[in-house]
Amino acid sequence: MLFRSLTPGRWWRAHPFSLSALPQPPYLRVTVKGVGHFSRSLAGLRPGTRVAVEGPYGAFTRYQQRRRRALLIAAGIGVTALRSLLEDLPRGSAPVVLLRASRPEDLVLGTEVRELVRQRRGTIHQLTGPRQDAVIDEVSLPRLVRDLNHRDVYVCGPEGFVATIVAVARSLGVPDDAIHHEAFAL
C-alpha cells in the first residue's frame, strides 16, 4: 500500500509499505525498518496524525494459491508481508516458513510468526548468518521442504534475494503459476 503522511514536508510524497497484519478496521498495521531518511522520520510522527492510504496493490495473497499447501520464504523486512499472509492462512494448513536474516536479532516479528506457524500446525526454519553459511539453494531447499513440488511458493524480501529464490524454485520444477513474489527496493 502507499502511505502519505499529511504533515508539512511529507504530504506530497507517498511511500510503499506492506501490511504486517490483517486489517482490523479502522486500523491498519505496518512495520517499518528505519533504513532511509523518510522511514527513520516516521518514529517522530504524533499519534493521531492523518495519513492518506492508497491500495492495496499486488497479488501477494492466499487467493493466488493454487495448491493445498504453501511455502513462505522471507528475508529481512520482507517478513511483514509474509506475516499478514500467514495470519490469513487457515488453521491446520501446515505451512512451511523459511526466515532468512544476517543475525538472529534481525528476525523481525519472529515471535508473532512462530506463534502463527504453531497455530497452523506448520514448520518454521530460521536461517541466520552470513549468506554463504545460511543459503537457500537447489540443495538446501528440497532438504528443508520435502514436498516442495506440492506447495505454492511465496517469496518476499530484497530484490536480489527474491530473484534468487524464484530462480531456485523454477529450477526445482515449481511452475510459474505456483510462485508468488514481492520484492522491496530502496
Residue pairs with C-beta under 8 A, 6 or more apart in sequence:
1 16
1 17
1 18
1 19
1 28
1 30
1 53
1 54
1 55
1 56
1 57
2 14
2 15
2 16
2 53
2 54
2 55
2 57
3 14
3 15
3 16
3 17
3 30
3 51
3 52
3 53
4 10
4 11
4 12
4 13
4 14
4 15
4 51
4 52
4 53
4 54
5 11
5 42
5 45
5 49
5 50
5 51
6 49
6 50
6 51
6 52
7 45
7 49
10 38
10 41
11 52
13 38
14 52
14 54
15 38
15 39
17 30
17 32
17 80
18 30
18 60
18 80
18 81
18 84
18 156
18 182
19 28
19 29
19 30
19 56
19 80
19 81
19 84
20 29
20 30
20 31
20 79
20 80
20 81
20 83
20 84
20 109
21 29
21 83
21 84
21 87
22 84
22 87
22 88
28 53
30 80
31 77
31 80
31 83
31 108
31 109
32 39
32 42
33 39
33 76
33 77
33 108
34 40
34 42
34 43
35 186
36 186
58 182
59 180
60 81
60 85
60 154
60 156
60 180
60 181
60 182
61 85
61 88
62 70
62 85
62 88
62 89
64 152
64 180
65 152
65 180
66 152
66 177
66 178
67 150
67 151
67 152
67 178
68 150
69 93
69 94
69 95
69 96
69 147
69 150
69 151
69 152
70 89
70 93
70 95
70 96
70 151
70 152
70 153
70 154
71 95
71 96
71 97
71 98
71 145
71 148
71 151
71 152
71 153
71 154
72 82
72 85
72 86
72 95
72 96
72 97
72 98
72 154
73 82
73 97
73 98
73 100
73 136
73 153
73 154
73 155
73 156
73 157
73 165
74 81
74 82
74 97
74 98
74 99
74 100
74 155
74 156
74 157
75 99
75 100
75 101
75 156
75 157
75 158
75 161
76 100
76 101
76 106
76 108
76 157
76 158
76 161
76 184
77 108
77 157
77 184
78 155
78 156
78 157
78 158
78 161
78 162
78 182
78 184
79 99
79 107
79 108
79 109
79 110
79 113
79 156
80 108
80 109
80 156
81 156
81 182
82 97
82 113
82 154
82 156
83 109
83 112
83 113
83 116
85 154
86 95
86 97
86 113
86 116
86 117
86 120
87 116
89 95
89 120
90 120
91 119
91 120
91 121
92 120
92 121
93 120
93 121
93 122
94 120
94 121
94 122
94 123
95 117
95 120
95 122
95 123
96 122
96 123
96 124
96 125
96 144
96 145
96 151
97 113
97 117
97 122
97 123
97 124
97 125
98 124
98 125
98 127
98 136
98 144
98 145
99 107
99 110
99 113
99 124
99 125
99 126
99 127
100 127
100 128
100 134
100 136
100 157
100 161
101 107
101 108
101 126
101 127
101 128
102 128
102 129
102 130
103 128
103 129
104 126
104 128
106 128
107 126
107 128
110 126
113 124
114 124
117 123
117 124
125 144
127 134
127 135
127 136
128 134
136 144
136 164
136 165
136 168
137 168
138 168
138 171
138 172
141 148
141 168
141 169
141 172
142 148
142 172
145 151
148 169
148 172
148 174
149 172
149 173
149 174
151 174
151 178
152 178
152 179
152 180
153 165
153 169
153 174
153 178
153 179
153 180
154 180
154 181
155 161
155 162
155 165
155 166
155 169
155 179
155 180
155 181
155 182
156 162
156 181
156 182
156 183
156 184
157 165
157 183
157 184
158 183
158 184
158 185
159 183
159 184
159 185
161 183
162 181
162 182
162 183
163 183
165 181
166 179
166 181
169 179
170 176
170 179
